[in-house]
Every structure is written in structure tokens, then in C-alpha cells.
């Protein structure tokens, strides 16, 4: 799943040579070995050379083991120089007072050398640790960028933290996913976890077992929302190493949050692409079917109409019913064609300047002698601005909505068409007192959606979808609801961005 990652910090590695685990003992042994090598030559080597060699030994110990063992080697070297080389040998007694100055200078120089060398060694180790940490985090980021599922992200982070810090990792998904997520690893949710989620800040405290007494909680903060909480059970470390480990855990949590958010957006993009392709295929299929059906339906209507003219009695009645069904199927094909055309990306509207009052009048006139038209009340404000609309499309929308209101409300009802405007929109309401919309009625605006299954009125659930497509193409909105004791359809249309051109003046 991922390439091996190098250790974050060499100082945290529990394995190594014995002298790395016991540096003070190694410093004493080096001093003893140097003393054993120099003592047989005490009468052949000048004291100043012995002092230089011992100072060199202190510098070597400081460079290899650090400041503490070097200070110990400084004291031991001065003691060895006094006892083993300065007369009288074998005791700390000094006959010549000048040697006291030598001892003091030698001790100060040794301490300075150990301090400088130890500081350089600490800086080198810190630089090496930082380099190892950056390389490891870079490889972790590369491994996370190759993941395609959340389980892979968790596995990569778990392997990294187990290898680097000997940690036990648990991933807590966001709170809204805990009741439905079957892959969560936490046994329960406690107060500390809730606090980290609410505040969005990391927390570390005790409460673990003897091997891993520390518990660290890191919020996974994405760019848009929190993606969960990363919990790690950690062994105890010295203060400096523990601080560096907490910084690394924060970086790991940020990388994990970015990976989870990337997967979320990949999933959203994939679902959106599938929906777009499905919609495109559905529109193409609707357009193709409706277009191919119009010609045989026209022929069928012509044949049925001719048959009706020649038959009498029950045969004529059957032919007339066949004509009506052919016309109904033809209207359905036209609606499907309109729906497919309006949903296509290159849908064009034949916009014209029209007064809403004239549009309502034309829609009512197109219904002819439909029963129930005398129950319609029209309340259109006289000062409504003119609109730029596709007149034929909008006329069919209004006719369809009025026809639905008459069919759904029954004979003993009141139908109201009201229109008003504000500074940005014109609002048109069509309501009937004989029916009510159910809860979640806006779902009826989807194609092929039907209302009450007990409704015996003919239809395929395409009319409202066409109305919504027409209004959406004009940049408006349509909604269904109940208001003032009526089932009401509300249409909102934006006012034109440009002013209506003036009418030409009348001639003489």
C-alpha cells in the first residue's frame, strides 16, 4: 500500500549499540583506556603533551556522546593528570603551586571544549532529526495521496504511527456518522473526545495502560468541516522528545484530514458526473422516443378520425374515444419533447415582451369551453411591468396549471389567479379551494411523479415537470404549497434586466 518510511527521529529508536545506551560508562572506559596507554610513558612524554592528549580525548567524547559525558571526562582527565603524571605521582598532593594553575586552566579548557562540542553535536542531531522527520512526512503524504478509500487512509496512518512511535491508533468518524458507520474502531465516545470535537484543539492526558500511558487526541480539521478525531495511545518519553512527537502528530493529523477531504470531494465529483450522464441519457432517450412516436400517432389520429366519419352508433363512439387517446398521447409526446429540449444545455427561448395580464387571458382562452372556467377569479395588478418571456411556453404552463386545478378541485370549488410584483420579481399564484397538497409536495415537480395513488385523473406526471423546466429556463422558481385554505402553485419570475423599448408613435 505504501513504501517503507524512515524513522522520524533517530534519538527515539530504542535499539542501538551498548555505548549509545550508556554514554557515561563509555566515557569512563575511554578515560581508563587512555590513562592505561599513557601511564607507561609518563617519563618519556612531556606533561604539556599529556595535557593536550587528555584534552583531545575530552573533545572526542563530547563529539560522540554529548555534553554530560564530556564534563565527566573533563573531571576524570584532570584527576588522572594530577595523580598519574604530576610529581609526586600517586597522590593529589602538588609541590609546585604552578601546577594548580595548570589544573585550573586544563579543567576550564576541557569544560569549554565539552560545552562547545556538545552544543555542536546537539545541533547536528536536531538537524538530522528534522531531516528524517521531513522525509518521513513527505513519504507519508505521498502514500496518502495514492489512497482511494477511507480504510486505506486509516491503514497508512496506523502503520506509520505504529512504526515511528509504537502507538496504538484509533479513528473516530464525525459524530453524525457514528450510528451508521460499521467500520469505526472506537468502543465508545467519552467526554474528552466530545470536547476535542467541540473545540477543535488537540488534547493529551494520561489514563492509558502501563505500556502506553498517554492518550493523544488530534482533531482532523478539513478546509470545510471536521473529518473526525485521530486517537493514539503513546509510551512515555522525555520532555524534549515528547514535544517533538506532539508536533509530528499534529502534522500527521493535518495530512490525514486533507486525504479524507480529498476522498470526500472525489466521491461528490463521481456522483455528480454519474447524475449528469444519467440526466443526459434520459433527456436523449425522451427526445428520441417522443420524436419517433409523433408520426405514427398523427397517422393513428387521422385514421381514427376518418373511421369516425364513416361509422355510426357504438362504432363511432369507439372511434371518437380512439381519437381522444391519440390526441392525449400526442400531447404527452409534445410535453416530453419540451422537457428534453428545456433540459438540454443549449436550450434557447424565443423571448418577447408581453404583459402578464394578456398572457393569463391567452392561457384561459386556449382552454376553450372547459368545464369550470366560470369559477376562476383573476386578480392581476394593473401596474405590473412587462416581461420578456417565451410566450408560447409560458402560455402552456399557465394553461396546464389551470387545467390541473380544475381537475383536482372538483366542481364545487373556487380557483384564483393572482399576480403582484416587487422591485425584483413578479409573483404569480394559482390556487384552488377544492384540494390540498401533501407534505413534501415539491417532489411532485419531478418528472413522472404522481400524487395520491387514489387519484383517478389521467396523466403521467409530466405536466408539472415541464412547467418547472420552463420556469427554470426563464431564471425563475416554482413551488407547491397550501395557503389561505387553497392548494396553491407559486411562480416567481425575475424582472427584465433591460428596459422595455418605447412603442412607436402613431401616424397622422
N, C-alpha and C positions, 0 to 999 in steps of 0.2 A: 504493500500500500504506500509505503514511503521509504526513502533512503535512510540509512543509519545516520543518527545525529550525533555530533561530538559532544563531550561533556560541557556543561555550561561553565563550570569553574573547576580547575584542577585542584584547588585547595579543599573542595568539598568531597573529593574522591576518597573513600575510606581505605583503599588499598594503596600499597607503596612499600618501599624499602624500609628496613627497621630504623635506619638513621634519620629518615624523614619523619617517622612517628615518634622518635626520641632524640630530638636535636641537642638537648643539653648533655645527655650521656655521650653522644657522638663528639661534642666539643671537648669534654673532659678526656676522652680516649685519644683525640688528636693531640691535645696538650701533653698527655702522658707519653705518646709515641715520639713527639718532637723532643721532649726532655730526655727520653732514653737514648735518642740518637745523638744529642748534643753533649750530654754529660761526659762520655768517654774522651771527648776532645776539648775539655774545659781548659787544659793547659796549652793548647795549640791554637785556639781561636780567641781573638781579642774580644773583650767584653762588649765593645760597641757593635761588633758584628753579631754577637749573640742577641743583643737587644734588637737589632734590625730584623734578624730572623724570627724572633718571637713576635715582633710587630707584624711581620708578613703573615705569620700563622693566624693572628687575630683578624687580619683583613680577609684571609681566605675563609675563615669560619663565618665572619659577618656576611660575606657574599653568598655563602652556601646555605646558612641556617638562619640568618636574620640577626636582629639587634640583641635579643636576650641572650642567646648562647655566646655572642661575641663579647658582651660585657663580662660574662662568667670567664671566658677565655682570657680577657684582659687582666682580671684579678689573679687568676692562676698563673699567667705568664710572669707577672711581676713577682709573685711569690717564688716561682721556680728560679727566676733570675737572681733573686736575693739569696735563696738557700743554696742553690747549686753552683753559682758562678762567682758571686761576690765574696771575697775573703772577709771574715773567716767562714769557709764553706761549712754547710751542715747546720746552720742556725740563722735566726733572723737578726743576730747582732751585727752591727755595722761599725767598724772602727773609724772609717773616713766619712765625715759628715757630707762630703760632696756626693757620695752615693745616694744620700737621701734625696738630693735634688734630681739625680738620675732616675730614682724610683718614681718620684712625683711626675717628672716630665714624661717618663715612659708610660705611666698609668693614664695621664691626661691624653697623650697621643693615641694610646690604644683605645680609650673610650671614644675619642673623636673619630678615629677610623671605624670603629664598630658602629657609631651613630650614622656616619655618612654612608657606609656600605649597607647598613641595614635599611636606611631610607631608600637607597637606590634599588635594593632588592625588593622592597615592598612596592615601589613604583613599577618595577618590571613585572611583578606578579599581578598587580592590579591591571596593567596594560594587557598582559596575556589573558587574564580572566575576562576582561572586556572584549577582547578579540574572539575568544572562544564563545562568549555569550552571543555576540552579534552573528557569528557564523551559525551557531545552533538555531537562533531565532529566524535567521534568513531561510535555513533549510526547513524549519517548521512551517514558515509562511508558504514556501514552495509546495510542501506536502499538502497543506490545507487548500491551496488553490487548485489542486488536482482532484479534490473530493467532489462527489456528485450527490451524496446523501448525508443526512444529519448523522446517521450512525457512523459513517466514515470519519466525519469531523471529530466525534467523541472518541473514536478509537485512536486517531492520530494524536490528539492531545493527551489521552490516557497513557499511551506508550511513551510519549516524551517526558511527562512528569514522573512516571514510574522510573524511567532510566536515569533522569537527572537528579531527582530529589527523593527517590524511594517513597513516593507519595501514593496514597490510595485516592482515586478520583471518583467523584460523583457529579453527575449533571442533573440539575433541576430545571425542567422546562418552565416557561411562564405559567402563572397561576391559572389562567383560563384554559390551559392545555392539560392540567394535571389529572382531571377527571376522565379525559378521553384518551390520553396518551398511554399506550400499552408498553412503551419502551423506556419509561422513566426508571431511574435507578435508585431514587431516594426512598427510604422506608416511610417517611412522613415529613411533615412540614412543621418546623418549630418556630419559636419567636425570633431567633437570630436570623433565620432565612427570610422571614417576613420583613424584618427591619432592614436588611440589606436590599431587598426588592423595593421597599418604600422609599428609602433614602437614596439609593443608587451609589453607595460608597462601600468599599471593601471593609471587612472586619476579620480580625484574627484573635482567637482566645483559646484557652485550654478546654479540657473536657474529653480528650481522646483516650486511647489506651496507653499502655506503658511504652510500646514501641514508637507510637506516633501520637504524642500528647497534644499537639497543636492542631487546631481546626481553622482553616482559612477559607473565607467566602468572598468570591470575586463576582460582582455583577457584570453580566455580558451586555454592555451598552452599545447598541447599534446606532446608526445615524437617525433612524426614525422611531425606534422603540427598543425596549429591553427584551433581549432574546433568551433570558434565563439567568441562572446562577451557577458558577463553577465552584464546587466544594472540593478541597483537598485536605487529607489528613497527613500531617508532616511530622518527621522526627525533630527533636530539639537540636539547635545549632548555636554557636557563639553569636554574640550580638551583631558583629560586622557581617558575618556570613548570612545570618537571618535577614538582615536588612536588604542585602543584595538579592536574596531569594524572593522576598516580597516584591521587589521591583520587577523581577523576572516574571513572577506570577501575574502581575498587573499587565505586562506586555502580552503574555500568553492569552489572558482573558480578552484583551482587545483584538488579537488575531482571530481568536475563536468566534467572537461576536461578529467580526467582519465576514468570516466564512459562512456563518449561519445566515446573515442578512443577504449575502450573495446568493445562497441557495434559495432563499425565500423569493427574491426577485426573479431568479431563473424559473422557479415554479410558476410565478404570476405571468411571466412572459410566455411560457409554454402554454398555459391555459388560455391566455388571450389570443395567441396565434391559432390554437385549435378552434376557439369560438369564431374568429374571423374567417377561417377557412370553411367552417360549417355554415356560417351565415352566407358566405359567397356561394357555396354549393347549393344551399337551399334556394337562394334567390334565382340562381341559374336554372334550377330544376322547375321552380314555379313559372318562370317566364317561358321556358320551353314547353311545358305541358299546356299552359293556358293558351299559348300561341298556336300550338298544334291542334287544340280542341276547338278553336273558334270556327274553323272552316267546316268540319263535319256537323257542328251544332247549327250553323247557318243553313246548311243543306237540310238537316233534320227539321228545322222550323219551317222551311219553305215547303217541304213535302207534307208536313202535318197541316199547314195552313191550306194547301191545295186539297188535301183529303177532307178537311173540314167543310170546304165549299161544296163538295160533291155528296157528302153524307147527310143523313137526317136521323133524328131520334138519338138513341144511345150511341151510335157510331159518331155522330157529330160532337156529342158531349165528350167522348173519349178523345177525339182528335183535338178538341179545344184544350182539354187537360194536358195533352202532349205538347201543344204549343206553349202553354204556360210553363211547363217544366223545362222546355228547351230555352225559353227566354230567361228563366231563372238560372239555368246552367251557364248561359251566355253572360249574364251579369256577373256570375261568380268568376268566370274566366277574365272578364274585364277588371274585376277587383284584384285578382291575382297578378295580372299584368301591371296594374298601377302600383301594387305593393312592391313587386320586384323592381320596377323602374325607379320608384322613390327611394328604395334602399340601396341602389347601386351608387358607387362613388361619384359617377359623372351625371347624377340626376339634375336636369335643368327644368326650371319653372318658367312658364310664359306669364310673367308678371305684367299686370295692367293696373292703372289707377281705377279704383272702384269705391263707391260709397257702401258702407256696411248695410244700410237700410235697403238699398237696391239688391244687394246680394241675398239678403234674407227673403225679399219678395220673390226673386227669381227661383230660389230653392223651393219655396212653398208652391209657386206656380208649376214647377216641374213634377210635383206630386199629383197633379190633376185633380180628379174627383175622389181622392182617397177619403174613406170614411173617418171622421174625427178631426178634420181640419178646422171645423167651425168652433172647436173648443180651444183653439190656440190664442193666447194673448201675447201681443208683440209690444214690448216696452223698450224701444231703441231711442236713446237720447238724440235730439235733433242736431246737436252741435258736434257730433262725432267727426274726427278728422278722416279724410280719405286714406285708403290703404293701398299698398302695392301688393297684389295677390295674383295667384293663378286662378282666374275667375271660375273656370270650369271645374277645377279640382275642388275649390272651396265650396262651390255650389253643391257638388255631390256630397261633400262632407256634411253640410247643413241638412240636406235632404235625407241623408242616411240617418242622422241623429234624430230628426223629427219623426221619421218613419219608425225607428226603434221605440221612441217614446210612445207613439200611438199604439204600437203592437203590444208593448209590455204593460201599459197602464190600463187597458180596457176601455170600455165605452164611457162609463161614469167617472170621468177624470177631468183635470184641468191641466193644460200644457202652457208653459210660459217661456217666452224667448225675451231675454233682457240683455242689454248691452250698455256699457259705460266705459269711460276712459280716464286715465290719469296722465301724468307728464311723460310716461314712457311706454305705456301699454294700452291696448284695448281689450276689455274683458267681456266675453260673450257667454251667457249662461242659458242652457236649455234644460228645463226640468218638467217632470210630470208628477202629479199627485197620486197616481194610481199604483205606483210600485216603489220599491226601496232597493238600494244597492247593498250587497252583503259586506261584511268586514273584509278588508283587503281587496276592494273592488278594482283597484288599478291593475291587478293581474289580468282582468278581462280585456285589457288593451293589447295583450299578446295575440299573435296570430293563432287561429283555431281554438281559442279559449272560449268556453261556453259557461254560462251562469248556472242557474238552478237546473239540475238534470230533469226535473219535472216540467220544465218549460217546453210546451208543445209547439211553439212558434218555429217556423222553418228557418234555417240558417246554418252556416258552417263556422261561425265565429271569426269571420274575416273582415266584417264591416268596420268594427272599432279599430282593428289593426291598421286598416287603410286610412282611417281618419287620423290616427296618431302619426302615421308616416307622413301624411300631407302637412299636418300642423308642425311636425318636427322639421320638415324641409323648409318651412317658412320661418324657422327660428323661434317658434312659439312653444306652448305646452298645453297639454290636455290632461284633465284629472276627473275622476268619478267620485261622487260622494252624496251625502244626504244633507239637505239644508232647507229650513223653513217648511218642513213637512213634505218635501219633494225629493225624488231621486234626480240628481242634477249633474249634468256634464258641463264642466267649466273649460272654456278655451281662452287662452291668453295669447295675443298676437302683438309683436313689437311695432311701435310706430316707425314709419319710414325715416331713414337717416337723412334723406334729401327732401327738400320742399317740393310740393306739387306745382308743376308749371301752370302758369295762368292760362285761362281759357281765351281763345281769340275773340276779339271784339266783333260784334255783329255789324254787318254791312248796312248801307243806307236802304 
